[in-house]
Amino acid sequence: MERGKWTDKVQKEDFDRMVVRGLTAVGIFLEDEAIERCIRLTGRLNGSLTFAVKGNQSNMRSPFNVPEDKISRPTDKYTLHVGTNVVYGPDVEYGSSARGARQSLKTRRVAKATGGRRAQPYLRPALDDNRTRARNLFRDEIKAVLRGQ
């Protein structure tokens, strides 16, 4: 970013770059926080956790990721998605009943045998417990871009 030579195009490109850099930093942070909170049986669910920012593919940092783990890219500008596309991810996050409509056939069989699954949230607590840290991280990334780093 060159100081003193501001045009609408330069400002927009710089603003876009700052926001994407900030969202990427927050995405990495929240992904790590969710992985720490996620239950570990086989490692499949926490290995599939990833994030995506508009214009960028899902970040596939875990050795447990497979190509199908990519989550959808946000359609809105300046939006961050953190999550998983593993079919039983919502059942772990929100719990399930023995007759849950959102369950796959496999998890429905398990739920019937066990009477359902209690919620073991990992995504929502990662955000709720770290809102201030995520906000500060985003702000620090914006400042770094403005300083030219």
N, C-alpha and C positions, 0 to 999 in steps of 0.2 A: 504494500500500500504506500503510495508516494504522497508525501505531505505537500499541500499547496496546489495540487492539480486535481481538484475535485470536479467530477462530472456526475450526472445522474447514473450513468452506466458504471463508473468506477465505484461510486458509493453503494450501488445495489450489489455488485459482485463482492465487494469487501464485506458488506453486511451479511450476504449469504454465506460467505466463507467463515465469518465469525460464528454465525449461528450453527452451522454444520459442525464446526470444530467443537463448540461448546456442547452440543447435543451428543456428539460422539464420545466426549470425555464422560459425560453423565451416563451414557449408555454402558460404557465399560464398567464404571463404578457400580451402577445398579445391577448389572448382570452378575458381577462378582458377589454383591450382597445377596442376591437371590440364590445363587449357587450355595453360599454358606448356609442359608436357611432351609434349603430343599432337602427332603428326606433322601437317604441313600440306601437303596436296596441293591439295584444292579448298576447304578450310575447313569442309566439311560436318560432319565428325566433331567437331572441336573447337568448332564453333558449336552443336552439339547437346548439349554437356555442360551439365548442370543439376543441381539438387538439390531434394529435397522433404522436408518434415517433416510428421509426422502432423497432420492438420487443415488443412494449407496445400497449395495447388496447387504444382506444379513452378514454380520460378522461371525465367522465360524472359528472361534478360538479354541474350543475344547477338543481333545483327542477323541472324545466319544461322539462328536458330531458326525452325521452322515449327510449327504447332499439334500435329503428330504427334510432336514431339520430347518431349512431356511424359513423364516417367517416372512409374512407379506410386508412389502415396503409400504410405508405410509403414503397415502394419496394426497394428504394436505402438506403444504410447505411448512417447514419448521415444526415437525412432529417427530417424536421418538417412540418407537415400539420396542418394548422389552418383553420377551416371553418365549414360549415354546409352541411347536405345532404337534407335539406328541399327544396322541388322542386322549390319554388319561390325565393329562396335565390339569384340566379344569376340575376333574374329580378329586385330585389331590388338593388343589387350592381351595375349592369350595365345599368339598365333601360330596357324598352321593347317598341316595337311599337305595333300598333293594329294588325299587321300580323306577329309578331315575331315567328320565327321558333323554338326557344328554349323553348317556353312557354308550360306549360301543358294545357289541355283542359279548366280547371277551370280558370286559369289566362288569357288564351286567351279570354274567354268570358268577364272577367272583363276589359281587355285591350280594347276590341272592344267597350264596353259600355263607357269607360272613354277616349278613344283615345290614350291609351298607358300609361306607367308609366315612370316618369322621374327617372333618376339614383339617388340613395341615398346611395352612397358607405359607407361601414363600415369596410370592411376587408383591402382594400388597404390603406386608411388613417391611420388605426391602425399601419400598418407597416411603411409607409412613414414618419409619424410624430414621430416615435419612433425608428428609425434605430440605432441611437447612444446609446440610453438607452438599447435597446435589445443587442447590441454588448457588452456594458459594463457589463450587467447582465450575459451574457454568460462567459465573461472573469473572472468575480468575482466568478462564480461557479467553473470554472476550477481551479482558485487559491485556493479556499476552499478545493477542493479534494486534491490538491498537498500539502496543509498544514495539511491534515489528518482530516479535519472536516467533 
